[in-house]
Amino acid sequence: MSKVLDSALRDWEVYELVDPRTLEPKYVGITHMGVKKRKCAHLQQARAGGKSHRDNWIRSLMRAGLQPIVNVLQRGNGPGWQDCERSFIASHRVKFNMTNATDGGEGSVGAVRTEAQKAHLSRLNKGKKLSAKHRAKLSASMKGVRRSDKARANMSAAFSTPEHRAAQSAVSPLKHRIVCVETGEVYASIGIGAKAIGRHKTSLSKSIKDGTRCAGYHHKRIADQNADKD
């Protein structure tokens, strides 16, 4: 049996890789090996110095101690995966800044860039910040979008890691950050801090306002703490 025919008869999954910092999809792909193995392959390729836009994005996550979240978009068997992959890539491109270099499907239909072109695009986009208008459009596009229970669980797990909290603290505006008085640990927001200590954000917010303990500890807004020092 030929490799093409053998591949056509196997189970497949169309998946998305999501940025845990923004919860926005960045890549859509197809796999016959299962999404866990495919994710590992993406990580290995990025570590090995892959030059694609996707590899550069994954390395930016690794430098922050993070990994992409993988969600299955659709499963199937045999033919049909080409159209399915193309459809998801096309719909995601309308809403998100994707790293896919092609339109998807067998034969890599779409733009196939040289390594020099990819490197040039990477340099152009490195450190590039989205405008307020662009961020507003992305936010509007996510309204009403419901993800599966598994996808939400994956995102919740990604948010609860110490690496994610550290990365968020590094980029969060000072006015949003809080600090645990006893331990000195900094959280990017009340919501993230509440998750870390296992309490609702309303309880943590009230304890900060009243100066009381929450989960056995005192917390302060960093802006307020700096004001006290002044």
C-alpha positions as CSV (number, residue, x, y, z in Angstrom):
1,M,0.0,0.0,0.0
2,S,1.4,3.4,-0.9
3,K,2.2,6.0,1.7
4,V,-0.4,8.4,0.3
5,L,-3.1,5.7,0.5
6,D,-2.0,4.6,3.9
7,S,-2.2,8.2,5.2
8,A,-5.6,8.7,3.6
9,L,-7.1,5.8,5.6
10,R,-5.8,6.9,9.0
11,D,-7.5,8.9,11.8
12,W,-6.7,12.6,11.8
13,E,-7.1,15.7,14.0
14,V,-7.2,19.3,12.9
15,Y,-5.8,21.3,15.9
16,E,-4.9,24.9,16.9
17,L,-2.0,26.2,18.9
18,V,-3.1,29.0,21.3
19,D,-0.9,31.6,22.9
20,P,-1.4,31.3,26.7
21,R,-0.7,35.0,27.2
22,T,-3.6,36.2,25.0
23,L,-5.7,33.0,24.5
24,E,-5.6,33.8,20.8
25,P,-5.0,31.0,18.3
26,K,-1.7,31.4,16.4
27,Y,-1.5,28.2,14.3
28,V,-3.8,25.6,12.8
29,G,-2.4,22.2,11.7
30,I,-3.2,18.6,10.9
31,T,-1.8,15.5,12.5
32,H,-2.2,11.7,12.2
33,M,-0.1,11.0,15.4
34,G,-2.3,12.7,18.0
35,V,-2.0,16.3,19.2
36,K,0.3,15.6,22.2
37,K,3.0,14.1,20.0
38,R,2.5,16.8,17.4
39,K,2.9,19.5,20.0
40,C,6.1,17.9,21.2
41,A,7.4,17.8,17.6
42,H,6.6,21.5,17.3
43,L,8.5,22.2,20.5
44,Q,11.5,20.1,19.4
45,Q,11.6,21.9,16.0
46,A,11.6,25.3,17.7
47,R,14.4,24.3,20.1
48,A,16.4,23.0,17.2
49,G,16.4,26.4,15.6
50,G,13.5,26.2,13.2
51,K,13.1,29.4,11.2
52,S,9.4,29.6,10.5
53,H,7.1,32.2,11.9
54,R,5.5,29.5,14.1
55,D,9.0,28.4,15.4
56,N,9.9,32.0,16.3
57,W,6.5,32.4,18.2
58,I,7.0,29.2,20.1
59,R,10.5,30.2,21.1
60,S,9.1,33.5,22.4
61,L,6.8,31.5,24.7
62,M,9.7,29.3,25.8
63,R,11.8,32.3,26.8
64,A,8.9,33.3,29.1
65,G,8.7,29.8,30.5
66,L,5.5,29.0,28.6
67,Q,4.2,26.6,26.0
68,P,1.4,26.8,23.5
69,I,-2.0,25.4,24.4
70,V,-3.2,22.7,21.9
71,N,-6.9,22.3,21.2
72,V,-8.5,19.8,18.8
73,L,-10.8,21.6,16.4
74,Q,-12.1,18.5,14.5
75,R,-11.5,14.8,14.2
76,G,-12.0,12.5,11.3
77,N,-10.9,9.4,9.4
78,G,-9.8,9.0,5.8
79,P,-10.3,11.8,3.3
80,G,-11.6,15.3,4.1
81,W,-8.8,16.6,6.3
82,Q,-7.4,18.8,3.6
83,D,-10.6,20.8,3.2
84,C,-11.1,20.9,7.0
85,E,-7.6,22.3,7.6
86,R,-8.0,24.9,4.9
87,S,-11.4,25.9,6.2
88,F,-10.1,26.5,9.8
89,I,-7.0,28.3,8.6
90,A,-9.1,30.6,6.5
91,S,-11.6,31.4,9.2
92,H,-8.9,32.0,11.8
93,R,-7.0,34.3,9.5
94,V,-10.0,36.6,9.4
95,K,-10.0,37.0,13.2
96,F,-6.4,36.4,14.3
97,N,-2.8,37.1,13.4
98,M,-1.8,33.6,12.5
99,T,1.6,32.1,11.9
100,N,0.5,29.7,9.2
101,A,2.7,30.2,6.0
102,T,0.3,28.3,3.7
103,D,-3.4,27.8,3.2
104,G,-3.1,24.2,4.4
105,G,-4.1,20.9,2.8
106,E,-2.1,18.3,0.9
107,G,0.6,19.8,-1.3
108,S,1.1,23.0,0.9
109,V,-1.2,25.1,-1.3
110,G,-0.5,28.7,-0.7
111,A,2.6,30.9,-0.3
112,V,5.8,29.0,0.3
113,R,8.4,31.4,1.5
114,T,12.2,30.9,1.4
115,E,14.2,30.9,4.6
116,A,15.5,34.4,3.8
117,Q,12.0,35.7,3.4
118,K,10.9,34.1,6.7
119,A,13.9,35.6,8.5
120,H,13.1,39.0,7.0
121,L,9.4,38.8,8.1
122,S,10.5,37.6,11.6
123,R,12.8,40.7,12.0
124,L,10.0,43.0,10.8
125,N,7.5,41.6,13.4
126,K,9.9,41.2,16.3
127,G,8.8,43.5,19.1
128,K,5.8,44.7,17.1
129,K,2.9,45.9,19.3
130,L,-0.7,45.7,18.2
131,S,-2.5,49.0,18.0
132,A,-5.5,49.8,20.3
133,K,-7.8,49.5,17.3
134,H,-6.4,46.0,16.4
135,R,-6.7,44.8,20.0
136,A,-10.3,46.0,20.1
137,K,-11.1,44.1,16.9
138,L,-9.5,40.9,18.3
139,S,-11.5,41.4,21.5
140,A,-14.7,41.8,19.6
141,S,-14.0,38.8,17.4
142,M,-13.7,36.6,20.6
143,K,-17.1,37.7,22.0
144,G,-19.6,34.8,21.9
145,V,-16.9,32.2,21.1
146,R,-17.4,29.2,23.2
147,R,-14.6,26.6,23.6
148,S,-14.9,23.0,24.7
149,D,-14.6,22.1,28.4
150,K,-11.3,20.5,27.6
151,A,-10.0,23.7,25.9
152,R,-11.1,25.8,28.9
153,A,-9.4,23.4,31.3
154,N,-6.2,23.6,29.3
155,M,-6.3,27.4,29.4
156,S,-7.0,27.4,33.1
157,A,-4.0,25.0,33.8
158,A,-1.8,27.3,31.7
159,F,-2.8,30.3,33.7
160,S,-2.1,28.7,37.0
161,T,1.6,27.9,36.4
162,P,4.3,29.9,38.3
163,E,5.9,30.6,34.9
164,H,2.8,32.2,33.5
165,R,2.3,34.3,36.6
166,A,5.9,35.5,36.4
167,A,5.5,36.3,32.7
168,Q,2.3,38.2,33.3
169,S,3.8,40.2,36.2
170,A,6.6,41.3,33.8
171,V,4.2,42.9,31.3
172,S,1.2,43.8,33.5
173,P,0.7,47.6,34.3
174,L,1.9,48.5,37.8
175,K,-1.6,49.6,38.8
176,H,-3.0,46.1,38.3
177,R,-0.4,44.2,40.3
178,I,-0.7,43.0,43.8
179,V,1.8,41.6,46.3
180,C,1.6,39.2,49.2
181,V,2.9,41.1,52.2
182,E,4.2,38.0,54.0
183,T,5.8,36.2,51.1
184,G,6.6,39.0,48.7
185,E,5.1,37.1,45.7
186,V,3.8,39.4,43.0
187,Y,0.6,38.7,40.9
188,A,-0.3,40.4,37.7
189,S,-3.9,41.1,38.8
190,I,-6.3,40.3,41.6
191,G,-7.9,37.6,39.4
192,I,-4.6,35.7,39.0
193,G,-3.7,36.2,42.6
194,A,-7.1,34.8,43.7
195,K,-6.6,31.7,41.5
196,A,-3.1,31.2,43.0
197,I,-4.4,31.1,46.6
198,G,-7.6,29.3,45.8
199,R,-10.0,32.1,46.6
200,H,-12.6,34.1,44.6
201,K,-11.3,37.4,43.4
202,T,-14.1,39.3,45.2
203,S,-12.9,37.9,48.5
204,L,-9.3,38.9,47.7
205,S,-10.4,42.4,46.6
206,K,-12.4,42.9,49.8
207,S,-9.5,41.8,51.9
208,I,-7.2,44.3,50.2
209,K,-9.7,47.1,50.7
210,D,-10.3,46.2,54.4
211,G,-6.6,45.4,55.1
212,T,-7.6,41.9,56.4
213,R,-6.2,38.5,55.6
214,C,-7.3,36.3,52.7
215,A,-6.3,32.6,52.8
216,G,-4.1,33.5,55.8
217,Y,-2.1,36.3,54.1
218,H,-2.3,40.1,53.6
219,H,-2.2,41.5,50.1
220,K,-1.7,45.0,48.8
221,R,-1.8,46.7,45.4
222,I,1.8,47.5,44.5
223,A,0.8,51.1,43.6
224,D,-0.6,51.5,47.1
225,Q,2.5,50.0,48.6
226,N,4.8,52.4,46.7
227,A,2.6,55.3,47.8
228,D,3.0,54.2,51.5
229,K,6.8,54.3,51.0
230,D,6.6,57.8,49.6
